[in-house]
Structure formats: C-alpha cells, structure tokens
C-alpha cells in the first residue's frame, strides 16, 4: 500500500460522503414534489427552478436557528443523540458497492468504501445502532411525549429487524447456488453473483427466485427507517412531534438528515441484494470507455431511486398503522412468513444441489 | 517476553488502550447511579470487547457481538427501563455500598479462576491465523460440524432459561384474584 492507495481510499470516503449529502438534499425536495403531485398540489416551487433549492433554503434556516436546550433535559445524552443518529446512517452506506471496479493509475479500484467479508452483518449491526439515537433522544428530553416515541421506536426496531435479517438470510442462502458453492455475506460478491441471465434474457437478479424475501425486506426497511405508514415514532397527532419534540435548529436537522440518508442507503441495499446492484448493460466497445465505466453507477442509482419512489408513494397513499396492528404485522405475519420462506427456499436449493430424496 | 518488548509493538498499544477502556467502562456500569447511564456504559464495554475481537482478526465474532449484544440485548434493557422507571435522574439506591466488598470478592475471584484456567490451558501457544481474515464459511463448518453438539446444547439451555424466566415472572392467578380481575 503506497501513497496512491491511501489517496484513493480517501477519495472514495469523500465521494461517498458527498454523494449522501447531495442525494439527501434532492430526496427531501423530490419527496415533497412527489407527494404534492399525488395529492393534486404544486409543492415547493419558489426557490430555484422547480423549487429544487427548497431544501438548501430550509437547511440554511435550520442551521442559523437557535438550538434551544430545555431545562429538564439530561444534558450529555441529549446533546449526543443527534450524532448517534447521523453516524450509523453514514457508516451503513460504506459497505454498499456503488459501481463496477474501475481502472485508475494502473490499478483496479472497487467503487466501495470497504468490502467487508461480513458486510451484511455490518448492515444489520449499524441499523440496530440507529435505534439508540431515537430511544436516547426520547428519554433524555425529560418529557412525556418524546419518551413514548422512544419506547415505540425500540419495540418497532426489534420486531422488524428480525424479519429483515431473515429476508437477508434467504438471499445469502440463495447466493450459494452460484459461485464456489458457499453463500457469501460480502455485498461486492453478492452483486457479482447476480451477473448474467436466466434462460438467456431474464436478468439473473435475486428478486426473481426470492420475490417473497424481497417483499418482506421492503416492508421491514420501511419500518426500520420509521417512515409512513410505520412512523408511530413521530406521530404528530398523538405525540406532539415524537422523539424529537424537544429538539430544534441544527440538532433537529441532524435527525432529519439521518432519516433521509437511511431511506437512501436502505434502498441502495435493497437494490444491491435483490435488483442486481450495479449490474446492467454497459455496451463496452460500442460506447467510449469512460461512459462504460460510469454506467454501472447510473444503473445502481436508477434501481435505488425506483425503491426510494416506492417509499414516497407509500407515504402519500397509506394511513399510519395502529400500534397493535404494527406488532401483529411484525410478529404474526412477517417473521413466520420469512421463516416459512426460508424453509421453502432451503428445500429448493437442497433439491437442486443434492437431487430429490426419492430420486 | 519482557514488558518493554511487549509494549514496543504498536498492536499492543491498541490492545492496552482498549483493555483499559473496557475495564473503566465496566467499572462505571456497576457504580453508575443512573440506570440508563449504566446501560450506556455497558454498550461502551461491549464495543471495546468487539474491538478486541477485531484485533484478533475475528471480524465475524466482533460484528455478531455488536449486532446481538449492543443492537438487541442492551436495547431490550433500555426498553425495560423506559417502560418501568422512565424519569431521568439519579437513583441513589442503585449503587449499594454495603454490597461492595462481597461484589469485589466475587468478581475478583471469577477473574482469577478464568484467567488462571486460560493461562494454564494455552500457556505460550500462539493463536494461529491472527492477522488474516477468518473466512466465514470455515467458521460455519466448524460450528455445524465439529462443534454441532455443544452448539445445540447451548441453544437448549437458552430455551430452558427462557421458559424458566416466563414461569418465574408470570405467576398464575388464584381463582379469587381472577374473579376480582374479571369484576374490574
């Protein structure tokens, strides 16, 4: 490892960081536009062309506002909670490969901050760290409604993380059907194993054999990111605001930032696990080399934004679940469903590899 | 190996720093007067232990520790605290000063037994494979091959503990109490 390698790692880190900030600014605006359109409104249209600078304006306003610290808060934890929200949100994206490896300065560089060989575990670990921010923000505010929001967040995160993990296990198990015959937890490897086609024309994406796991994963990530219809954590009508009631200014903006980064990275992870990641036609040889190198990034963004759009769409369409409905769906539908699907797909993979027991 | 040799290797500085941080955080877990702070110091302790596993190149174990203990067990602790004793602030009764000598004897005794057995068992054997990643498939094969019996026994013990916990915590109501509850 020489100086060029170190610089390239630094470049990847900075690029990922910048990407996440830019997409957050765009996503907040896009969500407001999409939801407005679905509700027959115009949405933000004053700042910049099509109102695209609205988020920048809002962000600047929050940045300059006073961050009020109420007198009853538990100071240390109260101040730390917004950072606990943002740090895992940024870290979770670091294992997602956002493009095919490219050739620079005579070496192959993967477009990914870190290729952990236990990448999926890292994702699960980081998404369970995110719950600390909400719980501690709610508790340290020293106020009833934020506390209720925090309690709801804990119960919700624990319930839906199990379903999310089980859906991931199905994908890992399926990945054993290609490659060297063992499953893999590395995201880069999972993407490579989705290259190629079924029957010559259907892309070899995990969503085709693992459609049930995809549906469960999608519901679970909406719940994990505390988005509508699972946003009981910040139910305005019931809890004044939710876990962030006592936060204002920059600290509130950090919770907001974390939520939108999580939506984007969870969508990118879903696209990586089920929609083939950066796989897609690159027409190398026909197009100039630099376009072929950039196209995989474009394909990943297209797939990610398809899922981000589903997030917005659901938010504009479905009413919030009641607390008991949330628990029913998590424990009585998703987890047994995911377990049953795991058994079914294990049986199929077993038959494919070892043949039928009576055959 | 003398101490000056040992300390001259940078990896041991990291070890020393992590080990001291784990010890300090662990001490604060039992002395903290605020139950939420105690839970947070427990998180710091577990994170330090995960760091020690990373030093041993056991990435898988480290992340499983973060996922299971920090991500689930302590979150459940916090959940329990939130729905039972939510208000912020100190709880003086939490740090029982009279029990300190007994606790010190028990914990030092446990530390002595564990360190004595592990030092006796491994002596000067170097741990193989440190510095290279442990492939997860080898770990899986070991767990479901050579160690499958202990693995299943541990699972069975945990199940028994779970059922025991439920039986202890959920007392069946006497017919009279049930009647009273029905009346309300």
Interface residues (C-beta under 8 A of the other chain):
Chain A: X72 X73 X74 X77 X116 X117 X118 X121 X122 X124 X125 X128 X129 X131 X132 X135 X136 X138 X139 X140 X142 X147 X150 X151 X154 X155 X157 X158 X161 X182 X183 X185
Chain B: X36 X37 X40 X43 X59 X60 X63 X64 X66 X67 X70 X71 X72 X75 X76 X78 X79 X82 X83 X86 X87 X88 X89 X133 X135 X136 X137
